[in-house]
């Protein structure tokens, strides 16, 4: 059975989206980006909320940017090769290949997807991830923690849910960003 992974950049105080939109520094350097690319290369299906999809669709054409460094080109090709499911009630169409829109999040459909997949899946966006977490679908949590305390926004973990997790991997980057991977008990 495939794993469902929830991963996002988060502030030191636990926000996946800051109220002012800025989570602080740490995730934009080549070392971090290469690590993220290597980490998520085996993921072949991304489950997105509309807003995170609209951010990530950049990767559909990122490889065509003049002077795009190799790690950016590689990530773009990996992203393009993956299936994308966008959960949105408002999005009319998608602008990337291998992408479909679903109007509602159905935990049973995601359970089936996990059971039938030979590769891992990722859920991205705090609102969509909250639904997957509440349904007990998330197997791993990959946090990329910035050096900033932002004081408000959308939390990485949803309110009202208790999780008991085991830390299985951690790494500190020169930029100050910390990677922590947890698995559900």
C-alpha positions as CSV (number, residue, x, y, z in Angstrom):
1,X,0.0,0.0,0.0
2,X,1.2,3.5,-0.8
3,X,1.8,6.1,1.8
4,X,0.1,9.5,1.9
5,X,2.6,12.2,2.8
6,X,1.7,15.7,4.0
7,X,4.5,18.1,3.5
8,X,4.8,21.9,3.6
9,X,7.0,24.7,4.6
10,X,5.9,25.9,8.1
11,X,6.9,28.7,10.4
12,X,8.6,28.0,13.7
13,X,5.2,28.6,15.4
14,X,3.4,26.0,13.2
15,X,1.8,28.0,10.4
16,X,1.7,26.6,6.8
17,X,0.4,29.9,5.5
18,X,1.2,33.2,7.3
19,X,-1.4,35.8,7.7
20,X,0.8,38.2,5.7
21,X,1.8,35.6,3.2
22,X,5.5,35.4,4.2
23,X,6.7,32.4,6.1
24,X,10.3,33.8,6.3
25,X,13.5,32.6,4.9
26,X,15.1,29.3,4.5
27,X,13.4,27.3,1.7
28,X,14.7,29.2,-1.4
29,X,18.3,28.0,-1.6
30,X,19.7,25.3,-3.9
31,X,20.6,22.9,-1.1
32,X,17.0,22.8,0.2
33,X,15.4,22.7,-3.2
34,X,17.6,19.8,-4.4
35,X,16.8,17.9,-1.2
36,X,13.1,18.4,-1.7
37,X,13.3,17.3,-5.3
38,X,15.2,14.1,-4.4
39,X,12.8,13.4,-1.5
40,X,9.6,13.8,-3.6
41,X,10.9,12.2,-6.8
42,X,9.2,8.8,-5.9
43,X,5.8,10.6,-5.3
44,X,3.8,10.1,-8.5
45,X,0.5,11.6,-7.4
46,X,-0.1,15.0,-5.8
47,X,-3.4,15.9,-4.2
48,X,-3.8,19.7,-4.1
49,X,-6.2,22.3,-2.9
50,X,-6.8,25.1,-5.5
51,X,-4.5,27.7,-4.0
52,X,-1.5,25.4,-3.7
53,X,-2.2,24.1,-7.3
54,X,-2.2,27.6,-8.6
55,X,1.3,28.1,-7.0
56,X,2.6,24.7,-8.1
57,X,1.5,25.0,-11.8
58,X,4.6,27.1,-12.3
59,X,6.5,23.8,-12.6
60,X,4.6,23.0,-15.9
61,X,6.9,25.5,-17.7
62,X,9.7,26.2,-15.2
63,X,12.1,24.1,-17.3
64,X,11.8,26.6,-20.2
65,X,13.0,29.6,-18.2
66,X,16.3,31.0,-19.5
67,X,19.2,30.0,-17.3
68,X,17.1,27.6,-15.2
69,X,19.6,25.7,-13.1
70,X,19.7,21.9,-13.3
71,X,17.9,21.3,-10.0
72,X,15.0,23.5,-11.2
73,X,14.8,21.7,-14.5
74,X,14.9,18.3,-12.8
75,X,12.1,19.2,-10.3
76,X,10.0,20.6,-13.2
77,X,10.3,17.3,-15.2
78,X,9.5,15.2,-12.1
79,X,6.4,17.4,-11.4
80,X,5.2,17.2,-15.0
81,X,5.5,13.4,-14.9
82,X,3.3,13.0,-11.8
83,X,-0.5,12.8,-11.7
84,X,-2.2,15.8,-10.1
85,X,-5.7,15.9,-8.5
86,X,-7.0,19.4,-7.7
87,X,-9.8,19.6,-5.2
88,X,-11.8,22.8,-5.9
89,X,-15.4,23.9,-6.2
90,X,-14.4,27.0,-8.1
91,X,-11.6,26.1,-10.5
92,X,-13.1,25.8,-14.1
93,X,-10.1,24.2,-15.8
94,X,-6.5,23.2,-15.2
95,X,-3.4,24.4,-17.1
96,X,-1.1,21.4,-16.6
97,X,-1.0,17.9,-18.1
98,X,-1.9,14.8,-16.1
99,X,-4.2,16.9,-13.9
100,X,-7.9,16.5,-13.1
101,X,-10.3,18.4,-10.9
102,X,-12.4,16.8,-8.2
103,X,-15.2,18.9,-6.6
104,X,-15.2,17.2,-3.2
105,X,-12.7,15.4,-1.1
106,X,-13.8,11.8,-0.6
107,X,-11.7,9.9,2.0
108,X,-12.9,6.5,0.6
109,X,-11.6,7.5,-2.9
110,X,-8.2,8.4,-1.5
111,X,-8.1,5.2,0.5
112,X,-8.7,3.3,-2.7
113,X,-6.0,5.4,-4.5
114,X,-3.5,4.5,-1.7
115,X,-4.4,0.8,-1.8
116,X,-4.1,0.5,-5.6
117,X,-1.0,2.7,-6.1
118,X,2.5,1.3,-6.4
119,X,3.9,4.8,-5.5
120,X,3.5,7.2,-2.7
121,X,1.1,10.2,-2.8
122,X,1.4,13.7,-1.4
123,X,-1.4,15.9,0.0
124,X,-0.6,19.7,-0.1
125,X,-2.4,22.7,1.3
126,X,-3.4,23.0,4.9
127,X,-7.2,22.9,4.3
128,X,-7.1,19.8,2.1
129,X,-4.5,18.1,4.4
130,X,-6.8,18.8,7.4
131,X,-9.5,16.7,5.7
132,X,-7.0,13.9,5.1
133,X,-5.6,14.1,8.6
134,X,-9.1,14.1,10.1
135,X,-10.0,11.0,8.0
136,X,-6.9,9.2,9.3
137,X,-5.3,9.0,5.8
138,X,-1.9,10.6,6.4
139,X,1.0,8.2,7.0
140,X,3.9,10.7,7.2
141,X,4.4,14.3,8.0
142,X,7.3,16.2,6.4
143,X,7.8,19.6,7.9
144,X,10.3,22.2,6.5
145,X,10.5,24.6,9.4
146,X,11.6,28.2,8.8
147,X,13.4,30.4,11.2
148,X,10.5,32.8,11.6
149,X,7.6,33.1,14.1
150,X,4.7,34.6,12.1
151,X,2.0,34.9,14.8
152,X,-1.0,33.8,12.8
153,X,-2.3,32.3,9.6
154,X,-3.4,28.8,8.6
155,X,-1.9,26.1,10.8
156,X,0.1,23.2,9.5
157,X,-1.9,20.8,11.8
158,X,-5.7,21.2,12.1
159,X,-7.2,22.1,15.4
160,X,-9.0,19.5,17.4
161,X,-7.0,16.5,16.1
162,X,-4.6,14.5,18.3
163,X,-1.7,12.8,16.6
164,X,0.9,10.6,18.2
165,X,4.0,10.7,15.9
166,X,7.5,9.3,15.8
167,X,10.4,11.4,14.6
168,X,12.3,9.2,12.1
169,X,14.5,11.7,10.3
170,X,15.8,15.2,10.7
171,X,18.2,17.6,9.0
172,X,19.3,21.1,9.5
173,X,20.3,23.2,6.4
174,X,22.8,26.0,6.2
175,X,19.9,28.5,5.6
176,X,18.5,27.7,9.1
177,X,15.6,25.6,7.7
178,X,15.0,22.4,9.6
179,X,13.5,19.2,8.0
180,X,11.6,16.8,10.3
181,X,9.9,13.7,9.1
182,X,7.4,12.0,11.4
183,X,5.4,8.8,10.9
184,X,2.0,8.1,12.5
185,X,2.0,5.5,15.2
